[in-house]
Amino acid sequence: MTPLARIEKLVRDTATVLLPEDLRKWVRKQQRLYKLQSVPVGKVDFGGLRRLSPISTIFGQDRDLLTIERYYIEQFLEKHAADVKGRCLEMGDPAYINKFGGDKVTQADVLNYVEGNPHATIVADLTDAPHIPDDTFDCIIITQTLQMIYEVDKAIATLHRILKPGGVVLCTSHGMTRVARREGVDDWGEYWHFTTQSKRRLFGDVFGREKTEVSTVGNIFTCICNLHGLGAGEIDQAELDVHDPNYEMLVLVRAVKQV
């Protein structure tokens, strides 16, 4: 029996039974919602999405100045822009420190895994970086990087160690999205895609559960569009801003080091 058939049977079975008014309203509401959301078998029209290769193979970077993932990342950082202050650290380049910190930042540092990045002020492996002093940074921005580190627990321990007491790490990582293949490039690959549960455990075990906020972004439509590599500008903002916790495109963390 299909879900809709079960709902309709429940309506029929309860029609002659004296149920509380609020329960009868709830049942009929579920029936209406399911009819609105359900598409009969054989009637789904995939249109331009019926294809076995993505529309863009490079995350939409060839279609729009702002990818869907970056739209969500920048929303997250904008929300927590007040945290981007003092001495800050970012991975790869200082773009988000500059954009969201502005004159609140007293020093901007950039960490890179290998030599050769002209932006880098620190060359280090986050899983083993004893040359970075304890209690150094007021804020660390680490976007779309943690999934590239196999010993992720060690990297999180380093992030905690090098933050000042009261300092904040703002971290975004892949959830439900395509694999970013970098095998053979700087010895990187993509080892993990996260969920709220895994991020809450990983950061909570180090920073403390009460100091760790985990959230997600995305919905079924934006996840599909992102998998195809569409740009954020190709989707209505109202569709981008719908949040469905069952579809975790990105998993976002704000964690604070205990004072």
N, C-alpha and C positions, 0 to 999 in steps of 0.2 A: 504494500500500500504506500502510495506516495505521500510526502508531507502534507500536500494540499488536500488529498483525500482524507487523511487522518483528521485534519482540522475540520473539514466539512462534516465528517462523521460525528465529531465531537459536538458540532453545532446541532445536528439532527438529534443526537442522543440526549442533549440537554434542553431541547426545545420544550419538552413536557415536564421537565424537572424544575422545581423552584430553586433557582440559584441566586446568590446575591447579585444585585444589579451591576456592581462593578466587575464581577467575574464574567457575566454575560457580555458586557461591553468589551472586556479584554479579549475574549474568544473571538468576537466578531471583528475586532480590530486586527487580530492576527490573520484572520481569513482575508481581509481586504489587502493588508500589506503583502501577504504571500502572492495574491493574485497580481498585484502591481509589479512585484519583483520577479515573478516566475516567467520564463519564456518556454513555450511548449517545445518538446523534442522535435528537432528538424527545422525549427524556425529561427535559430541563431544565425545572424548575419555578421560574419567576421570582416567583411569588406576588405580594406587594404591590409588588415592584420593577418589575413590567411596566407601565410608564407612561412617557409622553413628556415629562412635566414633573417637576421634582424634588419630593420630599416637603416640603422647606423651601427657599425661594428665598433665605434669608439665612444660609446656612452653619450652620443648626441653632440659631441664637441664640434662636429662638422655641420651642425644644423642650427645651432643657437648659441649666443654668447653665454647663456646661463643654462647649464644642464638641470634636469629635475633634481638630482641629488644635491647639486650646489644651491639650488633654490631653498631646499630644506635646511641645509647646513647654515646658510647665511641667516635664515629666520632664527635658528637656534642661537647663533652667536649674537645676533641683534638683541634677542631676549636677555642675554646675559652680558651685554656690553659693559655693564658696570663692573664686572669682574676683571676686565682687561685693563690692568693698571699696574703701576710700579715697574718692576723688572719682569719682563715677559719672555717666554720661549715659545717658538713655533717650529714645526718640522718643515724643512725644505726651503721656505722663503717666508718673509715677514708680512705677507699680503694682508692677512686677517688681523694681525696686531695693529698694522697701520690703519686699516679700515675701521675697526671697532674700538681701538684704544685711543688713537689720536694723541692729544696732549696730556692724557692721563698716564701715558707710558713714559717712564724715566730711562729705560734701556730696553732695546729689543735685541734678543739673541735668536739665532737660527741654528738648529741642529741638523746635521746631515750624517748619514750612515757611513759614507765613504768620502775620501778627499776629492776635490775638484769642483765643488759647488761654490761659486763666487759669493753667494749670499751667506754661506755658513760661517758662524763664529765658533762653533763647537762641532767637532767630528767625534761621533760616539755611537756605540751600540747600546741601546737602552737596556738590554738585558745584562750588560756588564760595563758600567761606566763609573769606575771609582774616581776618575779624575774630575768629575763634576761634583763640586762640594755639596754637602748637605745644606738644606734650608736656604736655597739660593733664589728661587723664583716666587714672585707673587701670583703669577698666572702662567699656565701652560696650555697652549692650544695644540691639539693633536687630532687632525681630521683625516679620516680615511687612511690611517697608517697602522693601527694596532692589528688589523687582520693580516698584515704582511709579516708579523713577527711570530715565529713558532712558539718561543718560550714567553708567551704573553703574560703569565703571572710574574715573571721576573721583570718585565718591562713596567708593569703597573707598580711593582715595589720600588723601582727606580724613580718613577714619576712622583710617588709619595715622598721618597727620601729627599729629593732635590727641591721640593716645594717648601716654602717657609710655612711655619705654623699659621693657620688661617688662609693659606694660599689655596687657589682653585685650579683644578684641571677641567678643561672643557674638551670632551672627546666624542668624536663621531666615528661610526664604523658600519660596514656593510651588514645588512640583515638579509632581506629577500631581494637579491639583485644578481646580476651576472657576475661571473668570475673575472677578476682583473689579472690576466696572466702576465707575469714578469719573470718567469723562470729564465735564468741565465743573464738577467740584467741586474747588476749590483748584488748578485746572489740573493735576490728577492723572489718570492712567490707569494701566493695568497693562501694562507693556511686555514683561516677561520672565517665563518660568517656567524654573527652573534644573534642572540635573542635577549629579551629583557631579563629573563631568568639567569642566563650565563653572565651578563654584564653586572647584574646586581650581586651575584655571588663573587665574581672576580674583584670588583672594586669594593664591595662591602666588606670582604674579608680583610682588606688592607686599610681602607679609610674609615671603616665602621658603617654599619647599615644606616644609622641615623644621619650620617654625613654624605650619603650617596643618593643622588636623584637620577633615576633612569626613566627615559621616555622614548617614544617611537614616533615615526611619521609615515604617512602613506595610506593608501587604500587599494582595493583590487584594481581600479582603473589606472591609477598612477604607477602602480607596480608593473602592470602590463606595458604601459607606455615607456617606462624606464627600461624594461627588458629589451624593448625594440630600439632604444636609443633616441627617442623623441626629445626635443628640447622643451624646457619649461614654458617658453613662449607659444608653444603649439597647443597648450591646454589652458582652459579657463582657470583663473585663480580660485574661483569657488570650488572647482573640482580638486585642485591641488590641496586646498586647505581642509578638505574632509579627512578626518582621522578615523581609521578603523583599526583597533588594536590587534585584530587578527592578521593584519598584513603589515609586517614590520620591515619596511624598506630599509630604513636606517635605524640604528639603536644609538641613542644620545645619552651621554653621561655628564653630569656636573657633580664633582666630588670635591670636598673641602677637607684639608688637613687639620686635624684636631689641634687646637691651641694649647 
